[in-house]
Amino acid sequence: MRRIRTILIVLSLVFSNRAAAEVADSTWTEYRIAESGFAVKWPSQPTSRLLPTPIKDETLRVYEAFDPSTHLSKFSVFVGQPERQGIFEPESMDAFLSGHIKSMVAAVDSGKLQFSRRIAFRGRPALEYLFSHRIDNQPYTARGVTFMIDGGHMRVSMWHPTNDTKAPETFKRFLASFRLTAIGYIPAGTGFSDPRGIAFSPPKGWTREPARNAAQVARFKHLTRSMQLLAAGNPAYTCDNFQGEMQASGRLKSTVSVQLGDQRFKKLLTFEDVPKYNVRLTTVQYCINSRFGAVVLAASEEESMFERWAQVFEGTAASVRVQ
């Protein structure tokens, strides 16, 4: 009888903890952050702000929310995005992750690293960590995962009072709810317009590069991603001709007709291997016929990350106008 009673008590505790977790999950809400390409469940509506960074070539934004019941625990997602020089080599990623945890611990009051280890998070190189520190002279614990993505990094973290025994499970649920999503298209404040009347709105944060030939109306770049607006300059050269050239190259993957706003485009997907960097690029071309012949918005990204940027490319294509 005593053994049966013990088993029943254990089962009662298990089901009680599970029920508590389910209640917590039901009161948390998923927020999707399109500008940074992620979604995660927070206990309250997050706020966003830019943080100062010693690196001029980087923006650092934090999204954070507090536990509404106590306002003592904070849940954050940091997004560090370089503007011109990204981190892509494995050795550089290792060096960044090692230096990142050291700088975090050094930046807080009475910081002491308790634990860190290299892991893979959502398929990306990452570092899991735990360190102690003090806030207003009270003992706190910081736990989180920093991972490399888009040439920069993201950090999913939780700060909580050290005596919060539920914190490990709470953070585990917070981390498990994190997912990467497609980055949303945000147009630059100033659009591009060609003297001939060809215009479009490049994505915010992209850098304009000099045109390389007469067919390039404009060219923009953002780390490993590139984009160019092309115009045939010959009314007889149509999107069908362009498709035929892509087909003959052997690099054409697919062709479909798509409606973007009030315009219909021919959408072509091609690939290109770059042996120098041991990568395969995927390029999407949105082609529309005009009085200048075929006008093409072409955008490229590494194959493994293409879908993450596909909405940015599509939004840019939808902004193309030919007067």
PyMOL commands that set and color helices and strands:
alter all, ss='L'
color gray80, all
select helices_A, chain A and resi 2-27+90-106+167-176+239-249+303-318
alter helices_A, ss='H'
color red, helices_A
select strands_A, chain A and resi 29-33+38-42+47-51+58-66+74-82+112-121+124-135+138-149+152-161+179-180+192-193+198-200+207-209+216-222+225-231+252-260+263-274+279-290+293-302+321-322
alter strands_A, ss='S'
color yellow, strands_A
deselect
rebuild
show_as cartoon
